[in-house]
Amino acid sequence: MTAETGSQVAAKPARGRAVPGWLLGLACGAAVTLATPSAVMAGLLLAPGLMALVLDREPGRPAARAALMCGAAAAAVPVLGLWQSGLGVAGAVTAASDPEVLAGCWAAQAAGWLVAQLTPLLVRLGLDAAAAATAVRLRAERARYESEWGIPPAEGG
């Protein structure tokens, strides 16, 4: 037996039930051909969320994910209508350029982005308020014990 380096192992052809590359290319071509109207419509309706996905630099991209999820929920009915009507790319562009549909999807994405941005702030405010309330309760309890037991007040408190 001889020792093989990682580059030599990677150069060996894959054995087993690998799918030929041409078959994957054919499947991708068919998917692009059949789904072009849906992709055009989704691209137009989800444009703000896709831009947030590109621009969001936080780990896990929480704002972009929230925007895309809300936008996908709002875009489900127009895309379903496109599928049921059997329209092509021109119909997808026409349906996606309807101001009511476009505004609804973009507003949903804006709301998702806003919620993702405000949630950490609101949670922090809630936790700070709970900690302050606990501190006030503990100080009052300490003052009651000090007066009840005749203990001199603690310094700094």
C-alpha positions as CSV (number, residue, x, y, z in Angstrom):
1,M,0.0,0.0,0.0
2,T,1.2,3.5,-0.8
3,A,0.3,6.7,0.9
4,E,-1.7,9.1,-1.2
5,T,-1.9,12.8,-0.8
6,G,-5.2,14.7,-0.8
7,S,-4.6,16.0,-4.3
8,Q,-4.1,12.4,-5.6
9,V,-7.3,11.3,-4.0
10,A,-9.3,14.2,-5.4
11,A,-8.0,13.4,-8.9
12,K,-9.5,9.9,-8.9
13,P,-12.8,9.5,-10.8
14,A,-15.9,9.1,-8.6
15,R,-17.3,5.6,-8.5
16,G,-20.8,4.5,-7.9
17,R,-24.1,6.1,-9.0
18,A,-22.9,9.5,-10.0
19,V,-25.2,11.5,-12.3
20,P,-23.6,12.5,-15.5
21,G,-22.9,16.2,-16.0
22,W,-24.8,16.4,-19.2
23,L,-27.9,15.1,-17.5
24,L,-27.6,17.7,-14.8
25,G,-27.2,20.4,-17.5
26,L,-30.3,19.1,-19.3
27,A,-32.3,19.2,-16.1
28,C,-31.2,22.7,-15.3
29,G,-32.0,23.9,-18.8
30,A,-35.5,22.4,-18.6
31,A,-36.0,24.1,-15.2
32,V,-34.9,27.5,-16.5
33,T,-37.1,27.1,-19.6
34,L,-40.2,26.1,-17.7
35,A,-39.8,28.4,-14.7
36,T,-38.7,31.6,-16.5
37,P,-42.1,33.5,-16.0
38,S,-42.1,32.5,-12.3
39,A,-38.5,33.6,-11.9
40,V,-39.1,36.9,-13.6
41,M,-42.1,37.6,-11.4
42,A,-40.4,36.5,-8.2
43,G,-37.4,38.6,-9.1
44,L,-39.5,41.7,-9.6
45,L,-41.6,41.1,-6.5
46,L,-38.7,40.2,-4.2
47,A,-36.2,42.8,-5.5
48,P,-35.9,44.6,-2.1
49,G,-35.3,41.3,-0.2
50,L,-32.8,40.2,-2.8
51,M,-30.9,43.5,-2.4
52,A,-31.0,43.1,1.4
53,L,-29.5,39.6,0.9
54,V,-26.6,41.1,-1.0
55,L,-26.1,44.0,1.4
56,D,-26.7,42.3,4.8
57,R,-23.3,41.6,6.3
58,E,-24.5,40.2,9.7
59,P,-23.9,36.5,10.3
60,G,-26.9,34.5,9.2
61,R,-28.3,37.6,7.4
62,P,-31.3,37.9,9.7
63,A,-32.8,41.1,8.2
64,A,-32.5,39.8,4.7
65,R,-34.1,36.4,5.7
66,A,-37.0,38.2,7.4
67,A,-37.5,40.5,4.4
68,L,-37.5,37.6,2.0
69,M,-39.8,35.4,4.1
70,C,-42.4,38.2,4.4
71,G,-42.0,39.0,0.7
72,A,-42.4,35.4,-0.3
73,A,-45.6,35.2,1.7
74,A,-47.0,38.3,0.0
75,A,-45.8,37.0,-3.5
76,A,-47.4,33.6,-3.1
77,V,-50.9,34.6,-4.4
78,P,-49.6,36.5,-7.5
79,V,-47.3,33.7,-8.4
80,L,-50.1,31.2,-8.0
81,G,-52.3,33.3,-10.2
82,L,-49.5,33.3,-12.8
83,W,-49.3,29.5,-12.7
84,Q,-53.1,29.1,-13.0
85,S,-53.4,31.5,-15.9
86,G,-50.5,30.0,-17.8
87,L,-49.1,33.4,-18.7
88,G,-45.6,33.8,-20.2
89,V,-42.8,36.2,-19.4
90,A,-44.9,39.2,-20.7
91,G,-47.8,38.2,-18.5
92,A,-45.4,37.9,-15.5
93,V,-44.0,41.4,-16.0
94,T,-47.5,42.8,-16.4
95,A,-48.8,41.0,-13.3
96,A,-45.7,42.0,-11.3
97,S,-45.9,45.7,-12.4
98,D,-49.4,46.0,-11.0
99,P,-48.9,48.8,-8.4
100,E,-51.1,47.1,-5.8
101,V,-49.2,43.8,-6.1
102,L,-45.8,45.4,-6.2
103,A,-46.5,47.7,-3.3
104,G,-47.9,44.9,-1.2
105,C,-44.9,42.7,-1.7
106,W,-42.4,45.5,-1.2
107,A,-44.2,46.7,1.9
108,A,-44.2,43.2,3.4
109,Q,-40.5,43.0,2.8
110,A,-40.0,46.5,4.4
111,A,-42.0,45.3,7.4
112,G,-39.9,42.2,7.7
113,W,-36.7,44.2,7.5
114,L,-38.0,46.7,10.1
115,V,-39.0,43.9,12.5
116,A,-35.6,42.3,12.2
117,Q,-33.9,45.6,12.9
118,L,-36.2,46.6,15.9
119,T,-36.5,43.2,17.6
120,P,-33.0,43.2,19.2
121,L,-33.5,46.8,20.4
122,L,-37.0,46.0,21.9
123,V,-35.7,42.9,23.6
124,R,-32.8,44.8,25.1
125,L,-35.2,47.5,26.4
126,G,-37.4,44.9,27.9
127,L,-34.5,43.1,29.6
128,D,-33.2,46.4,30.9
129,A,-36.6,47.3,32.3
130,A,-36.9,44.0,34.0
131,A,-33.4,44.3,35.5
132,A,-34.2,47.8,36.8
133,A,-37.5,46.6,38.3
134,T,-35.7,43.8,40.1
135,A,-33.0,46.1,41.4
136,V,-35.7,48.5,42.8
137,R,-37.5,45.6,44.4
138,L,-34.3,44.3,46.0
139,R,-33.2,47.7,47.3
140,A,-36.6,48.1,48.9
141,E,-36.4,44.7,50.5
142,R,-32.9,45.4,51.7
143,A,-34.1,48.7,53.2
144,R,-36.9,46.9,55.0
145,Y,-34.5,44.3,56.4
146,E,-32.1,47.0,57.6
147,S,-34.9,49.0,59.4
148,E,-36.5,45.8,60.7
149,W,-33.3,44.3,62.2
150,G,-31.6,47.5,63.1
151,I,-28.7,47.0,60.7
152,P,-26.9,50.1,59.6
153,P,-27.4,50.8,55.9
154,A,-24.9,49.3,53.5
155,E,-22.4,51.7,51.9
156,G,-22.9,52.4,48.2
157,G,-26.5,51.2,48.2
